[in-house]
Amino acid sequence: MVTPVLISLSAFGAAEVRRHGQLWFTQLSLQAGADGVEVRSELLVDGESELAAIAQVVRALGKDLVYSSADYLWAPDGTLDVPALERALLAAQTLLAPKIKMSIGGFGPGSHSTLLTLQGRLKESKVELVIENDQTPMAGTLAAMQDFFSAASAQGLVLGMTFDMGNWHWSGECPLQAAAVLAPQVRYVHCKGVQRQTQRWVAVPLAESSSPWRAILRALPTGVPWAIEYPLTGDDLVAVTRQEIDHLRAVAASLAKPTLGIH
């Protein structure tokens, strides 16, 4: 099963993306051979017109689109943030993106009754929502993810997950343990290596990661899209991006091969 490789446009750095625009980096990503891009709400400059332009370019080439909303789905008091949801759905509609990514934010015991509202709105929109583990204690720990998916399932709401390999480190969690527990929910993977610097974690390419990234990917479902979300920098960005895409495709191909037992 072929693994699509996308580029999260934040990988090129917030300042550079805001300077050139996400359309420019979308074109660069596709030139480098990406199967699609993840557009970031926090990096939009021209809003609706920028989304429409990206949609035209990507759809003309038959590539994939994901819309990432930086807004939380639930407010700190546990109420469903309907305006945030509506903004994300409207942006996805303009972008012609079939998938949106959001974090749960302040979801808690008092939020369970709002899951039916979310379910109804998603059914109307026909957009797939994938929940990401972020870097916060309230929405980025294994316990928080388990509680959410358990509550959603109990209400008949079946949602997939964006599994961010690196974010678990910011939350003090073991990504391998999270992969083992949450694999059935995973529909999309953020590929992100990590290194520990003085008092903080930083994102790095997988080849430079101190995390067991290959074992993590092996524990996740095959064939779901992978997105590069580590820094892509260099004088020849097309070449750098192409090299990282090729690396991920090679990794995916190697993981797809059956493991031979030792006798």
DANOR-V363480 format. One record per pair of residues at least 24 apart in sequence whose ideal C-beta (glycine too) atoms are under 10 Angstrom apart, sorted by the first residue. I is the first residue (numbers start at 0). J is the second residue. Records with the same first field share a line. If there is no record, write none. Layout:
# DANOR-V363480
I: J ; J
This chain:
# DANOR-V363480
0: 220 ; 221 ; 222 ; 223 ; 251 ; 255
1: 34 ; 221 ; 222 ; 248 ; 251 ; 252 ; 255
2: 34 ; 188 ; 216 ; 220 ; 221 ; 222 ; 223 ; 224 ; 225 ; 247 ; 248 ; 250 ; 251 ; 252 ; 254 ; 255
3: 33 ; 34 ; 35 ; 62 ; 63 ; 187 ; 222 ; 223 ; 224 ; 225 ; 226 ; 248 ; 251
4: 28 ; 32 ; 33 ; 34 ; 35 ; 63 ; 190 ; 224 ; 225 ; 226 ; 227 ; 243 ; 244 ; 245 ; 246 ; 247 ; 248 ; 250 ; 251
5: 33 ; 34 ; 35 ; 36 ; 37 ; 62 ; 63 ; 64 ; 65 ; 187 ; 188 ; 189 ; 190 ; 224 ; 225 ; 226 ; 227 ; 228 ; 244 ; 247
6: 31 ; 32 ; 33 ; 34 ; 35 ; 36 ; 37 ; 226 ; 227 ; 228 ; 231 ; 240 ; 243 ; 244
7: 36 ; 37 ; 38 ; 39 ; 65 ; 67 ; 100 ; 163 ; 189 ; 190 ; 191 ; 226 ; 227 ; 228 ; 229 ; 231
8: 36 ; 37 ; 38 ; 39 ; 42 ; 53 ; 67 ; 226 ; 227 ; 228 ; 231
9: 37 ; 38 ; 39 ; 41 ; 42 ; 67 ; 69 ; 202 ; 226 ; 227 ; 228 ; 229 ; 230 ; 231
10: 36 ; 37 ; 39 ; 189 ; 190 ; 191 ; 202 ; 204 ; 226 ; 227 ; 228 ; 229 ; 230 ; 231 ; 232 ; 240 ; 243
11: 42 ; 230 ; 231 ; 232 ; 236 ; 239 ; 240
12: 42 ; 230 ; 231 ; 232
13: 39 ; 41 ; 42
14: 42
15: 42 ; 231 ; 232 ; 236
16: 41 ; 42 ; 43 ; 44
17: 41 ; 42 ; 43 ; 44
18: 44
19: 44
20: 44 ; 45 ; 49 ; 52 ; 53
21: 45 ; 49 ; 50 ; 52 ; 53
22: 48 ; 49 ; 50 ; 51 ; 52 ; 53 ; 54 ; 55 ; 56 ; 57
23: 53
24: 53 ; 231 ; 236 ; 240
25: 49 ; 52 ; 53 ; 54 ; 56 ; 57 ; 62 ; 64
26: 53 ; 56 ; 57 ; 60 ; 237
27: 231 ; 236 ; 237 ; 240
28: 57 ; 62 ; 227 ; 231 ; 236 ; 237 ; 240 ; 241 ; 244
29: 56 ; 57 ; 59 ; 60 ; 62 ; 240
30: 236 ; 237 ; 240 ; 241
31: 231 ; 236 ; 237 ; 238 ; 239 ; 240 ; 241 ; 242 ; 243 ; 244 ; 245
32: 237 ; 240 ; 241 ; 244 ; 245 ; 248
33: 57 ; 62 ; 63 ; 226 ; 227 ; 240 ; 241 ; 243 ; 244 ; 247
34: 60 ; 61 ; 62 ; 63 ; 224 ; 225 ; 226 ; 244 ; 248
35: 60 ; 61 ; 62 ; 63 ; 64 ; 65 ; 96 ; 98 ; 224 ; 226
36: 62 ; 63 ; 64 ; 65 ; 96 ; 226 ; 227
37: 63 ; 64 ; 65 ; 66 ; 67 ; 96 ; 98 ; 100 ; 161 ; 187 ; 189 ; 224 ; 226 ; 227 ; 228
38: 64 ; 65 ; 66 ; 67 ; 68 ; 90 ; 91 ; 94 ; 96
39: 65 ; 66 ; 67 ; 68 ; 69 ; 100
40: 66 ; 67 ; 68 ; 69 ; 70 ; 83 ; 86 ; 87 ; 90 ; 99 ; 100 ; 101
41: 67 ; 68 ; 69 ; 70
42: 67 ; 69
43: 69 ; 90
46: 90 ; 93
47: 89 ; 90 ; 93 ; 94
48: 93
49: 93 ; 94
50: 89 ; 90 ; 91 ; 92 ; 93 ; 94 ; 95 ; 96
51: 93 ; 94 ; 95
52: 94
53: 93 ; 94 ; 95 ; 96
54: 91 ; 92 ; 93 ; 94 ; 95 ; 96
55: 95
57: 94 ; 95 ; 96
58: 94 ; 95 ; 96
63: 96 ; 97 ; 98 ; 224 ; 226
64: 91 ; 94 ; 95 ; 96 ; 97 ; 98
65: 91 ; 94 ; 96 ; 97 ; 98 ; 99 ; 100 ; 127 ; 129 ; 161 ; 187 ; 224 ; 226
66: 90 ; 91 ; 92 ; 93 ; 94 ; 95 ; 96 ; 97 ; 98 ; 99 ; 100 ; 101 ; 126
67: 96 ; 98 ; 99 ; 100 ; 101 ; 102 ; 129 ; 131 ; 161 ; 189 ; 226 ; 228
68: 99 ; 100 ; 101 ; 102 ; 128 ; 131
69: 100 ; 101 ; 102 ; 133
70: 101 ; 102 ; 104
71: 101 ; 102 ; 103 ; 104 ; 105 ; 106 ; 133 ; 135 ; 137 ; 138
72: 101 ; 102 ; 103 ; 104 ; 105 ; 106 ; 110 ; 113 ; 117 ; 128 ; 130 ; 138 ; 147
73: 101 ; 102 ; 103 ; 104 ; 105 ; 106 ; 107 ; 109 ; 110 ; 113 ; 117 ; 137 ; 138 ; 147
74: 104 ; 105 ; 106 ; 110
75: 104 ; 105 ; 107 ; 137
76: 105 ; 107 ; 109 ; 110
77: 104 ; 105 ; 106 ; 107 ; 108 ; 109 ; 110 ; 111 ; 112 ; 113
78: 105 ; 106 ; 109 ; 110 ; 113
79: 104 ; 105 ; 106 ; 110 ; 112 ; 113 ; 114 ; 116 ; 117 ; 120
80: 104 ; 105 ; 113
81: 113 ; 116 ; 117 ; 120
84: 116 ; 117 ; 120 ; 121 ; 124 ; 128
85: 120 ; 124
87: 124 ; 126 ; 128
88: 120 ; 121 ; 123 ; 124 ; 125 ; 126 ; 128
89: 124
91: 124 ; 126 ; 127 ; 128
92: 124 ; 125 ; 126
96: 126 ; 127
97: 125 ; 126 ; 127
98: 126 ; 127 ; 128 ; 129 ; 159 ; 161 ; 186 ; 187 ; 224
99: 124 ; 126 ; 127 ; 128 ; 129 ; 161
100: 127 ; 128 ; 129 ; 130 ; 131 ; 159 ; 160 ; 161 ; 163 ; 186 ; 187 ; 189 ; 226
101: 128 ; 129 ; 130 ; 131 ; 133 ; 138 ; 161
102: 130 ; 131 ; 132 ; 133 ; 134 ; 135 ; 137 ; 138 ; 139 ; 143 ; 161 ; 163 ; 166
103: 130 ; 131 ; 132 ; 133 ; 135 ; 137 ; 138 ; 139 ; 143 ; 144 ; 146 ; 147 ; 148 ; 151
104: 133 ; 135 ; 137 ; 138
105: 135 ; 137 ; 138
106: 130 ; 137 ; 138 ; 143 ; 146 ; 147 ; 150 ; 151
107: 137 ; 143 ; 146 ; 147 ; 150
108: 146 ; 150
110: 147 ; 150
111: 146 ; 147 ; 150 ; 151 ; 153 ; 154
112: 154
113: 154
114: 147 ; 150 ; 151 ; 152 ; 153 ; 154 ; 155 ; 156 ; 158
115: 154 ; 155 ; 156
117: 151 ; 154 ; 156 ; 158
118: 151 ; 154 ; 155 ; 156 ; 157 ; 158
119: 156
121: 156 ; 158
122: 156
127: 158 ; 159 ; 186 ; 187
128: 156 ; 158 ; 159 ; 161 ; 186
129: 158 ; 159 ; 160 ; 161 ; 162 ; 184 ; 185 ; 186 ; 187 ; 223 ; 224
130: 158 ; 159 ; 160 ; 161 ; 162 ; 184 ; 186 ; 187
131: 160 ; 161 ; 162 ; 163 ; 166 ; 187 ; 189
132: 160 ; 161 ; 162 ; 163 ; 164 ; 165 ; 166 ; 167 ; 169 ; 170 ; 172 ; 174 ; 177 ; 181 ; 189
133: 161 ; 163 ; 166 ; 169 ; 170
134: 163 ; 165 ; 166 ; 167 ; 168 ; 169 ; 170 ; 200
135: 166 ; 169 ; 170
136: 169 ; 170 ; 171
137: 170
138: 166 ; 170
139: 163 ; 166 ; 167 ; 169 ; 170 ; 171 ; 172 ; 177
140: 167 ; 170 ; 171 ; 172 ; 177
141: 167 ; 170 ; 172 ; 173 ; 174 ; 176 ; 177 ; 179 ; 180 ; 181
142: 170 ; 172
143: 170 ; 172
144: 170 ; 172 ; 177 ; 180 ; 181 ; 184
145: 177 ; 180 ; 181 ; 184
147: 184
148: 180 ; 181 ; 183 ; 184
151: 184
152: 184
157: 184
158: 184 ; 186
159: 183 ; 184 ; 185 ; 186 ; 187 ; 220 ; 223
160: 184 ; 185 ; 186 ; 187 ; 188 ; 219 ; 223
161: 185 ; 186 ; 187 ; 188 ; 189 ; 223 ; 224 ; 226 ; 228
162: 186 ; 187 ; 188 ; 189 ; 190 ; 215 ; 216 ; 218 ; 219 ; 220 ; 223 ; 225
163: 187 ; 188 ; 189 ; 190 ; 191 ; 202 ; 226 ; 228
164: 188 ; 189 ; 190 ; 191 ; 192 ; 193 ; 202 ; 205 ; 208 ; 210 ; 211 ; 212 ; 215 ; 216 ; 219 ; 225 ; 228 ; 229
165: 189 ; 190 ; 191 ; 192 ; 193 ; 194 ; 200 ; 201 ; 202 ; 203 ; 205 ; 208 ; 210 ; 212 ; 215 ; 228 ; 229
166: 191 ; 193 ; 200 ; 202 ; 228
167: 191 ; 193 ; 200 ; 210 ; 215
168: 193 ; 194 ; 195 ; 200 ; 201 ; 202 ; 208 ; 209 ; 210
169: 193 ; 199 ; 200 ; 202
173: 210 ; 211 ; 215
174: 210 ; 211 ; 212 ; 214 ; 215 ; 218
175: 210 ; 211 ; 212 ; 214 ; 215 ; 217 ; 218
176: 218
177: 215 ; 218 ; 219
178: 214 ; 215 ; 216 ; 217 ; 218 ; 219 ; 220
179: 215 ; 218 ; 219
180: 218
181: 218 ; 219
182: 218 ; 219 ; 220
183: 220
184: 220
185: 218 ; 219 ; 220 ; 223
186: 220 ; 223 ; 224
187: 223 ; 224 ; 225 ; 226
188: 215 ; 216 ; 219 ; 220 ; 223 ; 224 ; 225 ; 226 ; 228 ; 247
189: 225 ; 226 ; 227 ; 228 ; 229
190: 215 ; 216 ; 225 ; 226 ; 227 ; 228 ; 229 ; 243 ; 246 ; 247 ; 250
191: 226 ; 227 ; 228 ; 229 ; 230
192: 228 ; 229 ; 230
193: 229
201: 229 ; 230
202: 228 ; 229 ; 230
203: 229 ; 230
204: 229 ; 230 ; 231 ; 232 ; 239 ; 242 ; 243 ; 246
205: 229 ; 243 ; 246 ; 247 ; 250
206: 243 ; 246 ; 250
212: 250
213: 250 ; 253 ; 254
216: 247 ; 250 ; 251 ; 253 ; 254
217: 250 ; 253 ; 254 ; 258
219: 254
221: 251 ; 254 ; 255
222: 251 ; 255
225: 250 ; 251
